[in-house]
């Protein structure tokens, strides 16, 4: 005969576990290797870290701050600067093309 805990005890236990995991962190690591006749054909390395954002920053894992796809606010601030740099690059490329010997031959 199995003893079942009331649902509020199970919920509290889950909240405690989740709180502890987010506070301390949880790492799951594994490798998948596919070999044929002792020749490794494929390796997939899987690493999963589950923790709070505060804990991630504390241990130096704040890559999402610098990821262009994830940091939209920062991207929007930098777009005008990027466009300026692209325009300057295009102007410099035109000047280099105008000075190169190949472009001088094309003009003749």
Phi, psi and omega in degrees: 000123182272140179264121180257133177279149174301152186299329180291332176289319179295318179298317179296319179297319179294319178297318179297315180296314179297318178299316180294318180297314181293327180285313184269325183099156179218129180243130174239126182229145178195158178235142173242123180237134177245121182232152176224121181053047179062021175247120182286121182263327185207138173229129176240121179258125182244126177228128181229127177240125178244117177196174178285161178298322178299315180294319179299315179295323180299323181265008174088016178255079180236040183299332182295338178293331186251358179283122184298330181282334185260336185259074187293321181298317179293321179299317182294327177290329186268349182304312179301320179296319179296319179296319177300314181296321178296318178297317178297320179296316178299318179298317179295320178297320178297318180295318179296317178299321181293331181272345186286147180300325181297320180289329177295321178294322181294328181287337183283000000 
